[in-house]
Amino acid sequence: MGEKRKPNMSPVKVTMPEQPAEIRRSNFGEVALGYTAEMAMEEATRCLQCKHRPCVKGCPVNVRIPEFIAKVAEGDFLEAYRILSSTNNLPAVCGRVCPQEKQCESRCVRGIKHEAVGIGRIERFVADWYLENAKDKLVPPPCNHRKVAIVGSGPAGLTCAGDLAKLGYDVTVFEAFHVAGGVLMYGIPEFRLPKALVQSEIKLLSELGVKIKCDMVIGRVFSLDELMEEEGFEAIFIGSGAGLPSFMNIKGENLNQVYSANEFLTRVNLMQAWRWPEAATPINIGKRVAVIGGGNVAMDAARSAQRLGADEVYIIYRRSEEELPARLEEVEHAKDEGIIFKLLSNPVEILGNDAGWVTGIRCISMELGEPDASGRRRPVAIPGSEFDIELDTVIVAIGQSPNPLLRDTTPDLNCHSWGGIIVDDTLATSKEGVWAGGDAVTGAATVILAMGAGKQAAASIDEYLKAKHEEV
Ligand SMILES: Cc1cc2nc3c(=O)[nH]c(=O)nc-3n(C[C@H](O)[C@H](O)[C@H](O)COP(=O)(O)OP(=O)(O)OC[C@H]3O[C@@H](n4cnc5c(N)ncnc54)[C@H](O)[C@@H]3O)c2cc1C
């Protein structure tokens, strides 16, 4: 510890060890295996410690990146964790699933000519090191007895809860599922984000005083008004995500063996279908599976289907490879594992037998026309180019929107027609004392953007409650 290392001017990141594709395609163990201490220190010395800290500006939760990396370079991992966790409540999660290439690493000066510093990889190392080596329990700050309710325990809710608990608020998170974590638990598969790690980071929040109540569907068990008027909460943050799957509305979508990616991944992750027969919930997918869509959710569903034993897994996407919305790394991993990409193809009908089970899918070939409102070239069907693929299972992964329950049970909560909650610049909703953020406001986005919103809302709630109590 404390030893000054020479700057490492290597143009490329220290390689992250990973399970070989031919082995990992049939197990749910983590794909990327993480840095050793030596590798983390080696990568940390690639950081130039820029005075103007461009990487920090690329991080929605303002992690003090050069500071924590400097400590890693010195071998002082505990201090590195303290710095990292002072602004990020879920660093083991972020080190694994953040699209760093579009955030902090996209601003890294080393990245102008060569590869950026592996900020995410170093972050993951520090968080894992702490979870393995920390001996002392966290000590909650003195409680100010002002109660704040958080609806939803995804990254937005957990971040808001953690930040408020650190400020001394009495925070309770209400979660509809039987386990906390949101998409981190029910969506992102084990091989990208081990569930035990998510629970370890949530446990640290509990040590800070955050209370988590599962199996509590707000809008059913309590309305927002009841939380405030009867349960004594002075402020509420809604981080209820975007868990309502979209469908294509084509013929055959009601056949047996058509899943939404949401249901499929929930069964695999949360109900641990991948551990069947040890676990109670099996999932039958057969040998030929097609996943419709080209985002991270589609990649996760396809790679999970392969690991469950399918021989042929297709990704069917209506644009070309260039427009695939999934992270490049996920696309590369999927390809290495043998997922078959049917690009420029759009499903027109899901085919079935008389008993009502999927037998295949009919698609039409597409070509790219002029750019549409999203700036991407519009896919246009080529007349007469229909083709069929024989299948046992179809998984639809074309998007999600916010669940309507809260807006339906809260008349004074203004929402967009597509379901997103309307907020102002401070993330306050139309309802007094209620803030919202994450996917419930933006529609399906990313973990770190949801965390950024949770952080901003926590600061707004703190300001609101301080002002309210000064007035009294
Ligand atoms: C399969 C999949 C893979 C993804 N991969 C990535 C990735 O690699 N990187 C990345 O950055 N992002 C990824 N994302 C997106 C990311 O996970 C989300 O943007 C993020 O989780 C949103 O966080 P949130 O807190 O807003 O909502 P969520 O994580 O959706 O959490 C919302 C929580 O609220 C609960 N809830 C809903 N309604 C109620 C209610 N009425 N009462 C109580 N509780 C309620 C839900 O059960 C849920 O637990 C992925 C998403 C999916 C689905």
The ligand as a MOL file (V3000), in Angstrom:
LIG
                    3D

  0  0  0     0  0            999 V3000
M  V30 BEGIN CTAB
M  V30 COUNTS 53 58 0 0 0
M  V30 BEGIN ATOM
M  V30 1 C -33.5250 -7.6270 -19.2230 0
M  V30 2 C -33.0050 -6.2460 -18.9800 0
M  V30 3 C -31.6490 -6.0080 -19.1320 0
M  V30 4 C -31.1460 -4.7380 -18.9050 0
M  V30 5 N -29.7900 -4.5420 -19.0010 0
M  V30 6 C -29.2760 -3.3410 -18.6780 0
M  V30 7 C -27.8650 -3.1290 -18.6730 0
M  V30 8 O -27.0750 -4.0110 -19.0020 0
M  V30 9 N -27.3990 -1.9070 -18.3020 0
M  V30 10 C -28.2360 -0.9080 -17.9260 0
M  V30 11 O -27.7570 0.1600 -17.5570 0
M  V30 12 N -29.5760 -1.0550 -17.9480 0
M  V30 13 C -30.1110 -2.2560 -18.3080 0
M  V30 14 N -31.4670 -2.4300 -18.3090 0
M  V30 15 C -32.3420 -1.2870 -17.9390 0
M  V30 16 C -32.3340 -1.0440 -16.4460 0
M  V30 17 O -32.3600 -2.2480 -15.7420 0
M  V30 18 C -33.5020 -0.1480 -16.0500 0
M  V30 19 O -33.3960 1.0590 -16.7770 0
M  V30 20 C -33.4690 0.1640 -14.5520 0
M  V30 21 O -33.5540 -1.0180 -13.7940 0
M  V30 22 C -34.6120 1.1060 -14.1630 0
M  V30 23 O -34.5830 1.2670 -12.7840 0
M  V30 24 P -35.8770 1.7220 -11.9620 0
M  V30 25 O -35.4480 1.7690 -10.5500 0
M  V30 26 O -36.4570 2.9190 -12.5860 0
M  V30 27 O -36.9380 0.5480 -12.1950 0
M  V30 28 P -36.9330 -1.0290 -11.9860 0
M  V30 29 O -35.5680 -1.5940 -11.9640 0
M  V30 30 O -37.8890 -1.5520 -12.9940 0
M  V30 31 O -37.5590 -1.2150 -10.5400 0
M  V30 32 C -38.8960 -0.8570 -10.2760 0
M  V30 33 C -39.4030 -1.6670 -9.1040 0
M  V30 34 O -40.6510 -1.1380 -8.6920 0
M  V30 35 C -41.5130 -2.1990 -8.3570 0
M  V30 36 N -42.8920 -1.7060 -8.4590 0
M  V30 37 C -43.5880 -1.3880 -9.5740 0
M  V30 38 N -44.8090 -0.9490 -9.2640 0
M  V30 39 C -44.8960 -1.0070 -7.9120 0
M  V30 40 C -45.9400 -0.7080 -6.9910 0
M  V30 41 N -47.1250 -0.2560 -7.4070 0
M  V30 42 N -45.7040 -0.9030 -5.6630 0
M  V30 43 C -44.5020 -1.3630 -5.2300 0
M  V30 44 N -43.4890 -1.6690 -6.0620 0
M  V30 45 C -43.6790 -1.4850 -7.3940 0
M  V30 46 C -41.1710 -3.2620 -9.3760 0
M  V30 47 O -41.5850 -4.5490 -8.9290 0
M  V30 48 C -39.6600 -3.1360 -9.4470 0
M  V30 49 O -39.0240 -3.9580 -8.5010 0
M  V30 50 C -32.0190 -3.6780 -18.5500 0
M  V30 51 C -33.3990 -3.9100 -18.4360 0
M  V30 52 C -33.8860 -5.1800 -18.6530 0
M  V30 53 C -35.3710 -5.4210 -18.5120 0
M  V30 END ATOM
M  V30 BEGIN BOND
M  V30 1 1 1 2
M  V30 2 1 2 3
M  V30 3 2 2 52
M  V30 4 2 3 4
M  V30 5 1 4 5
M  V30 6 1 4 50
M  V30 7 2 5 6
M  V30 8 1 6 7
M  V30 9 1 6 13
M  V30 10 2 7 8
M  V30 11 1 7 9
M  V30 12 1 9 10
M  V30 13 2 10 11
M  V30 14 1 10 12
M  V30 15 2 12 13
M  V30 16 1 13 14
M  V30 17 1 14 15
M  V30 18 1 14 50
M  V30 19 1 15 16
M  V30 20 1 16 17
M  V30 21 1 16 18
M  V30 22 1 18 19
M  V30 23 1 18 20
M  V30 24 1 20 21
M  V30 25 1 20 22
M  V30 26 1 22 23
M  V30 27 1 23 24
M  V30 28 2 24 25
M  V30 29 1 24 26
M  V30 30 1 24 27
M  V30 31 1 27 28
M  V30 32 2 28 29
M  V30 33 1 28 30
M  V30 34 1 28 31
M  V30 35 1 31 32
M  V30 36 1 32 33
M  V30 37 1 33 34
M  V30 38 1 33 48
M  V30 39 1 34 35
M  V30 40 1 35 36
M  V30 41 1 35 46
M  V30 42 1 36 37
M  V30 43 1 36 45
M  V30 44 2 37 38
M  V30 45 1 38 39
M  V30 46 1 39 40
M  V30 47 2 39 45
M  V30 48 1 40 41
M  V30 49 2 40 42
M  V30 50 1 42 43
M  V30 51 2 43 44
M  V30 52 1 44 45
M  V30 53 1 46 47
M  V30 54 1 46 48
M  V30 55 1 48 49
M  V30 56 2 50 51
M  V30 57 1 51 52
M  V30 58 1 52 53
M  V30 END BOND
M  V30 END CTAB
M  END
